[in-house]
Amino acid sequence: VHPAFKSVVTSYSNSYCLFSSGLVHTAAPPRLITTIEVKVGEKVTFNCSLTADESRFVQWYKQSPGKVIETVASGAYSHVKLLEPFNDQRFEVNISREQMFLTITSVTKEDEAEYFCQGGGEYLQVFKAGFLLTVKDCQEQPAVYVRQSPGLAAAQLGESVNFQCLMISKNEENNITCPGNQNVHWFRSASGSSHPGVIFTPTDLNNQTTGKSCVYRLTKTSNDSSDAGIYYCAVAMCGEILFGNGTRVEIGFKLDPLVPVLGGLLVCCVTVCVFMLSCLYHRTPAELQKG
């Protein structure tokens, strides 16, 4: 695992609250997403700390990669209810004065996702905590590794950058089963940021399910200078997260065509002025009187 991704996987550069009409930006600072790994059949509990004001309206959300965000539980004050299809015996939600818990028993591979808790008042909702749940259901460690390309990518604003994530079998004689796109995550570690940010962008799989290697591709458009940084791909396989070596993206600015023209004119003007001043300086007093 890359040193940047040990216990804490990511933090968001922006926080959002979710309503039926869409996403609404909040004033909350970035929150960390903690990785939790369990085995199939085990029990897991997510803990969310809330202030008195934040516990007025609370929700739990589930985000499976490549799928629409689902509301696990929602309610007001201490009356929080599980929603379909999570209102079965495996899911349980509890809330106290400053704590809200979501418990999943008999964990299955389908429970593998990111879970978020949200709380607040009528007009302001904030994300309080996030958890990336990985479910391990394989008996042996997969003999594979992940390689990324390119190592360095330079792009102008508005241009697209293509990333490639290659999962390769360590044993050339063995075929591997390619995890689906929902098991591939992309992260960005920006300069000046203590934690990398997750990117919820669809990944393209090379129409391949088995073989010696699996190829995943991501295309991202550089909208502003904040898109610069190091991008990592991470493949979740058998409860393990395999990280790529990273791609450094450098963002440049397009030069306006008028800039070199204006620069040339400025040089000409300065040259002419210097020449005229030089001529005046070297003229004799008699020549100046005649002039």
C-alpha positions in Angstrom: 0.0 0.0 0.0 1.3 3.5 -0.9 2.5 5.4 2.2 -0.1 8.1 1.5 -2.9 5.5 1.9 -2.5 3.7 5.1 -5.3 4.2 7.6 -6.9 7.3 6.1 -7.7 7.0 2.4 -8.9 10.4 1.4 -10.5 13.8 2.2 -12.8 15.8 0.1 -11.9 19.2 -1.1 -15.6 20.1 -0.9 -18.5 18.8 1.2 -22.1 18.4 0.0 -25.5 17.8 1.4 -28.0 15.6 -0.4 -31.6 16.4 -1.0 -34.1 14.9 -3.4 -33.5 17.8 -5.8 -29.7 17.3 -6.0 -26.4 18.3 -4.3 -26.1 21.5 -2.3 -22.7 22.8 -1.2 -22.1 23.1 2.5 -19.8 25.2 4.7 -18.3 22.1 6.2 -14.5 21.5 6.2 -13.2 18.4 4.5 -13.8 15.1 6.3 -11.7 12.0 6.3 -12.6 8.7 4.9 -11.4 5.8 7.0 -10.7 2.3 5.5 -12.3 -0.6 7.3 -11.6 -4.2 6.2 -13.8 -7.2 7.3 -14.3 -10.7 6.2 -17.5 -12.1 4.7 -19.9 -12.9 7.5 -18.4 -10.6 10.1 -19.9 -7.6 11.8 -19.0 -3.9 11.3 -20.1 -0.7 13.0 -19.6 2.8 11.8 -19.5 5.6 14.3 -20.5 9.2 13.6 -20.0 12.1 16.1 -22.6 14.8 16.1 -23.2 18.0 18.0 -26.6 18.8 19.4 -27.5 21.0 16.4 -26.2 18.5 13.9 -28.3 15.7 15.3 -31.6 17.4 14.5 -31.8 15.8 11.0 -29.5 12.9 10.3 -28.8 10.5 7.4 -26.6 7.6 6.4 -25.6 7.1 2.8 -24.1 4.3 0.8 -22.0 5.0 -2.3 -21.1 2.0 -4.4 -18.7 2.9 -7.2 -20.5 3.3 -10.5 -23.9 3.4 -8.8 -26.3 6.1 -7.6 -26.0 7.1 -4.0 -28.5 5.3 -1.8 -30.0 6.5 1.5 -29.5 3.8 4.2 -31.3 5.6 7.0 -32.9 9.0 7.7 -34.7 10.8 10.5 -35.1 13.6 12.9 -33.6 13.8 16.4 -33.6 10.3 17.8 -36.2 8.9 15.4 -34.0 7.5 12.7 -35.4 4.7 10.4 -33.8 2.4 7.9 -35.1 2.7 4.4 -35.6 0.1 1.6 -33.7 -2.1 0.9 -31.7 -1.7 4.1 -34.6 -2.3 6.6 -33.8 -5.9 7.2 -32.2 -7.7 10.2 -28.7 -7.2 9.0 -28.7 -3.4 9.3 -29.2 -1.5 12.5 -29.0 2.3 13.3 -28.8 3.9 16.7 -28.4 7.5 17.8 -27.5 9.0 21.1 -27.0 12.6 22.2 -23.7 13.0 20.3 -23.2 9.7 18.6 -24.8 7.9 15.7 -24.0 4.3 14.8 -24.7 2.1 11.7 -24.1 -1.6 12.2 -24.1 -4.3 9.5 -24.1 -7.9 10.6 -23.3 -10.9 8.4 -21.4 -8.7 5.9 -21.6 -9.8 2.3 -19.5 -8.7 -0.8 -22.4 -6.5 -1.9 -21.9 -4.4 1.3 -18.5 -3.2 0.0 -18.9 0.5 -0.6 -18.3 3.9 1.0 -20.7 4.9 3.8 -21.2 8.6 4.9 -23.1 10.1 7.8 -24.7 13.6 7.5 -26.3 15.8 10.0 -27.6 19.3 10.5 -30.6 21.6 10.7 -33.3 22.6 8.2 -31.1 24.7 6.0 -27.5 23.5 6.5 -26.4 19.9 6.3 -22.8 18.7 6.7 -21.0 15.4 6.1 -19.5 14.3 9.5 -17.6 11.1 8.6 -17.0 8.6 5.8 -15.9 5.0 5.7 -14.6 2.8 2.9 -15.7 -0.7 3.6 -13.7 -3.5 1.9 -14.9 -7.1 2.3 -12.3 -9.9 2.0 -13.6 -13.1 0.6 -10.6 -14.8 -0.9 -8.5 -17.5 0.7 -5.2 -16.5 -0.9 -3.4 -13.3 -1.6 -3.7 -12.6 -5.4 -0.3 -12.8 -7.2 -0.8 -9.6 -9.1 0.6 -6.0 -9.1 -0.6 -2.7 -10.4 1.3 -0.5 -12.8 0.3 3.0 -14.0 1.1 5.0 -17.1 2.2 7.6 -18.0 4.5 8.6 -15.2 4.2 12.2 -16.2 1.5 14.0 -18.1 1.4 17.7 -19.1 -1.8 19.4 -20.2 -3.1 22.8 -21.0 -6.3 24.1 -19.4 -9.3 22.5 -21.2 -7.3 19.6 -22.5 -7.9 16.0 -21.4 -5.4 13.6 -19.7 -5.6 9.9 -20.3 -4.6 7.6 -17.4 -4.0 3.8 -17.7 -4.0 1.4 -14.9 -2.6 -2.1 -15.6 -3.1 -5.0 -13.3 -0.6 -7.8 -14.1 -0.2 -11.3 -13.0 3.1 -12.0 -11.3 3.1 -15.5 -12.7 3.1 -15.4 -16.5 1.5 -18.9 -16.6 -1.5 -17.9 -14.5 -4.6 -16.1 -15.8 -6.3 -13.6 -13.5 -10.0 -12.6 -13.3 -10.4 -8.9 -13.9 -12.3 -7.0 -11.2 -15.2 -5.0 -12.5 -15.2 -1.2 -12.9 -16.9 -0.9 -9.5 -13.7 -2.2 -7.9 -11.5 0.5 -9.4 -11.0 3.8 -7.6 -9.0 6.9 -8.6 -7.4 9.3 -6.2 -5.6 12.6 -6.5 -2.9 13.9 -4.2 -2.6 17.6 -4.7 0.3 19.9 -3.6 -0.5 21.6 -0.3 -3.1 19.0 0.6 -2.5 16.6 3.5 -4.8 13.9 2.1 -5.6 12.8 -1.4 -9.0 13.4 -2.9 -11.2 10.7 -4.4 -12.5 11.1 -8.0 -15.9 9.6 -8.8 -15.3 9.3 -12.5 -16.3 6.2 -14.6 -13.5 3.9 -15.6 -13.2 2.1 -18.9 -12.4 -1.6 -18.8 -10.8 -3.0 -22.0 -13.7 -5.5 -22.6 -11.7 -8.1 -20.8 -12.7 -10.4 -18.0 -9.8 -12.9 -17.7 -6.2 -13.0 -19.0 -2.6 -12.2 -18.0 -3.5 -8.6 -17.3 -6.4 -6.2 -16.9 -6.4 -2.6 -18.4 -8.4 0.2 -16.8 -8.5 3.7 -18.3 -9.6 7.1 -17.0 -9.9 10.3 -19.0 -10.1 13.6 -17.1 -10.4 17.2 -18.4 -8.2 19.8 -16.7 -10.6 22.6 -15.8 -8.3 24.7 -13.6 -4.8 24.6 -12.0 -6.2 22.7 -9.0 -6.4 19.6 -11.2 -2.6 19.3 -11.0 -1.1 16.7 -8.7 -0.4 13.0 -8.5 -3.2 10.6 -9.6 -3.3 7.1 -8.3 -5.5 4.1 -9.3 -6.5 1.6 -6.7 -8.0 -1.8 -7.5 -10.0 -3.6 -4.8 -9.4 -7.3 -5.2 -10.3 -10.0 -2.7 -10.5 -7.6 0.2 -7.1 -6.0 -0.7 -6.5 -2.6 -2.2 -3.6 -2.5 -4.7 -2.3 0.9 -5.6 -0.5 2.1 -8.8 2.7 4.0 -8.8 1.0 7.3 -9.7 0.9 9.7 -12.6 2.1 13.3 -12.0 -0.1 15.8 -13.9 1.2 19.3 -14.6 -1.2 21.9 -15.8 -0.1 24.8 -18.1 -1.8 27.9 -19.4 -2.5 28.5 -23.1 -0.7 31.6 -24.4 -2.9 34.2 -26.0 -1.8 34.7 -29.7 -1.7 38.5 -29.1 0.9 38.2 -26.4 3.9 37.6 -28.6 2.7 40.2 -31.1 2.3 42.8 -28.4 5.7 41.8 -26.9 7.3 42.3 -30.3 5.8 45.7 -30.7 7.0 46.7 -27.3 10.5 45.6 -28.1 10.4 47.7 -31.3 9.2 50.7 -29.5 11.9 50.4 -26.8 14.5 50.0 -29.5 13.4 53.1 -31.4 13.3 55.2 -28.2 16.8 54.1 -27.2 18.1 54.9 -30.7 16.6 58.4 -30.7 17.9 59.1 -27.2 21.3 57.9 -28.3 21.3 60.2 -31.3 20.3 63.2 -29.2 23.0 62.4 -26.6 25.8 62.3 -29.2 24.9 65.6 -31.0 27.2 68.6 -30.5 25.9 71.9 -29.0 26.2 73.5 -32.5 24.0 70.8 -34.0 21.5 71.2 -31.3 21.4 75.0 -31.9 20.8 74.3 -35.6 18.1 71.8 -34.8 
